[in-house]
């Protein structure tokens, strides 16, 4: 009987393995997207008992002056006690302090209805929240749900945070937002030091005298939550903040807010998040996926994963879809499709940022079917030396692996098609551009420490790109 020499058998197996790996690699994006679509279908909208509690029936006045704080509190409490349902905000302008939601509550704002929030910090009690990726006892978010399930904010109405250069925004300490020398400003360094010193969260007492602005809408440790169709304007700080939450749907929401740190939506330590059919016109990143800052992020250690962005429009902002900079616990499985990004004030389309103090990782970012009119800096920007709040050098080197951009059309690519700066000891790995057309870009690439950057059917300024020179 003839025997195949072992060395030949090993060679055949090796070649078969290589061929199989290449085939899997060629199809990996299709497989990843197929899995993603299946998972998206498993994320269901919350449902509610068919009972309606119109706030007008509980003494509300929609004149923009009367303080409806107790009205909202009582209506939500009664609705919850009776098994849940819809708390209805009809046509009118309803002034209030913070609103705390409960399980099985749908806060529904009719078209023509507007909730206008107080700008007096004393109206906002201290609660467990977060500021730029660090947990803290600070002013309550304007709308807040803590450890709730099956909760929503819906309707064609508006929620107005009244942020401007007189209210909230000047606390950032920048004169472009109304701050003047001698005015109070936020003390972020104090909070960061507490986190580095492992001060327990319940002892990180801020609020009055510290000037950390509250988030607008925050779901903290919640399950099965939704925002649908509402308009959000003039946020004090981050706009929509799912924090440590699971099964989140943000659908048909319009965000218009140009204040400092006015990110449109910041999923943090969260998983199974769908952001679809939304319009973002913001003073910072349109969508910014987070997972905690520095020591605090490593303490919490919850990966943000399974984030899906579909059919959204991004206008002004630092980035269209951003991951970071607070990603110390890591981010994986982000899918972005069928979006339009276009504004002379949109700096980057896809942006990843961290540093060696922050660390963290990004794995598996897939972007497809994107139309980009104009961006200022780059189509894909990766900065792993991102600097803010002083020295950001540390021993936690960030890691980036697997980014796929396919079926992308860019009319005006700004300064760079790809601006990517990695660390020598942990280079950025595995970037693929497939069926990408970028026009009117000044410089094709500015790249440091990137491994395995590949192009399939990609042109920049009319020239087919085989590799980055």
Rosetta blueprint (number, residue, H / E / L):
1 X L
2 X L
3 X L
4 X L
5 X L
6 X H
7 X H
8 X H
9 X H
10 X H
11 X H
12 X H
13 X H
14 X H
15 X H
16 X H
17 X H
18 X H
19 X H
20 X H
21 X H
22 X H
23 X H
24 X H
25 X H
26 X H
27 X H
28 X H
29 X H
30 X H
31 X H
32 X H
33 X H
34 X H
35 X H
36 X H
37 X H
38 X H
39 X H
40 X H
41 X H
42 X L
43 X L
44 X L
45 X L
46 X L
47 X L
48 X L
49 X L
50 X L
51 X L
52 X E
53 X E
54 X E
55 X H
56 X H
57 X H
58 X H
59 X L
60 X L
61 X L
62 X L
63 X E
64 X E
65 X E
66 X E
67 X E
68 X L
69 X H
70 X H
71 X H
72 X H
73 X H
74 X H
75 X H
76 X H
77 X H
78 X H
79 X H
80 X H
81 X H
82 X L
83 X L
84 X L
85 X E
86 X E
87 X E
88 X E
89 X E
90 X L
91 X L
92 X E
93 X E
94 X E
95 X E
96 X E
97 X L
98 X L
99 X E
100 X E
101 X L
102 X L
103 X L
104 X L
105 X E
106 X E
107 X E
108 X E
109 X E
110 X L
111 X L
112 X L
113 X E
114 X E
115 X E
116 X E
117 X E
118 X L
119 X L
120 X L
121 X H
122 X H
123 X H
124 X L
125 X L
126 X E
127 X E
128 X E
129 X E
130 X E
131 X E
132 X L
133 X L
134 X E
135 X E
136 X E
137 X E
138 X E
139 X E
140 X L
141 X L
142 X L
143 X E
144 X E
145 X E
146 X E
147 X L
148 X L
149 X E
150 X E
151 X E
152 X E
153 X E
154 X E
155 X L
156 X L
157 X L
158 X E
159 X E
160 X E
161 X L
162 X L
163 X L
164 X E
165 X L
166 X L
167 X L
168 X E
169 X H
170 X H
171 X H
172 X H
173 X L
174 X L
175 X H
176 X H
177 X H
178 X L
179 X L
180 X L
181 X L
182 X L
183 X L
184 X L
185 X L
186 X L
187 X L
188 X H
189 X H
190 X H
191 X H
192 X H
193 X H
194 X H
195 X H
196 X H
197 X L
198 X L
199 X L
200 X L
201 X H
202 X H
203 X H
204 X L
205 X E
206 X L
207 X L
208 X L
209 X L
210 X L
211 X L
212 X L
213 X L
214 X L
215 X L
216 X L
217 X E
218 X E
219 X E
220 X E
221 X L
222 X L
223 X E
224 X E
225 X E
226 X E
227 X E
228 X E
229 X L
230 X L
231 X E
232 X E
233 X E
234 X L
235 X L
236 X L
237 X L
238 X L
239 X L
240 X E
241 X E
242 X E
243 X E
244 X L
245 X L
246 X E
247 X E
248 X E
249 X E
250 X E
251 X E
252 X L
253 X L
254 X E
255 X E
256 X E
257 X E
258 X L
259 X L
260 X L
261 X L
262 X L
263 X L
264 X L
265 X E
266 X L
267 X L
268 X E
269 X L
270 X L
271 X E
272 X E
273 X E
274 X E
275 X E
276 X E
277 X L
278 X L
279 X E
280 X E
281 X E
282 X E
283 X L
284 X L
285 X L
286 X L
287 X E
288 X E
289 X E
290 X E
291 X L
292 X L
293 X L
294 X H
295 X H
296 X H
297 X H
298 X H
299 X H
300 X H
301 X L
302 X L
303 X L
304 X E
305 X E
306 X E
307 X E
308 X E
309 X E
310 X E
311 X L
312 X L
313 X E
314 X E
315 X L
316 X L
317 X E
318 X E
319 X E
320 X E
321 X E
322 X E
323 X E
324 X L
325 X L
326 X L
327 X L
328 X L
329 X L
330 X L
331 X E
332 X E
333 X E
334 X E
335 X E
336 X E
337 X E
338 X E
339 X E
340 X E
341 X E
342 X L
343 X L
344 X L
345 X L
346 X E
347 X E
348 X E
349 X E
350 X E
351 X E
352 X E
353 X E
354 X L
355 X L
356 X L
357 X L
358 X L
359 X L
360 X L
361 X E
362 X E
363 X E
364 X E
365 X E
366 X E
367 X E
368 X E
369 X E
370 X E
371 X E
372 X E
373 X E
374 X E
375 X L
376 X L
377 X L
378 X E
379 X E
380 X E
381 X E
382 X E
383 X E
384 X L
385 X L
386 X L
387 X L
388 X L
389 X L
390 X L
391 X L
392 X L
393 X L
394 X L
395 X L
396 X L
397 X L
398 X L
399 X E
400 X E
401 X E
402 X E
403 X E
404 X E
405 X E
406 X E
407 X E
408 X E
409 X E
410 X E
411 X E
412 X E
413 X L
414 X E
415 X E
416 X E
417 X E
418 X E
419 X E
420 X E
421 X E
422 X L
423 X L
424 X L
425 X L
426 X L
427 X L
428 X E
429 X E
430 X E
431 X E
432 X E
433 X E
434 X E
435 X E
436 X E
437 X E
438 X E
439 X L
440 X L
441 X E
442 X E
443 X E
444 X E
445 X E
446 X E
447 X E
448 X E
449 X L
450 X E
451 X E
452 X E
453 X E
454 X E
455 X E
456 X E
457 X L
458 X L
459 X E
460 X E
461 X L
462 X L
463 X E
464 X E
465 X L
466 X L
467 X L
468 X L
469 X L
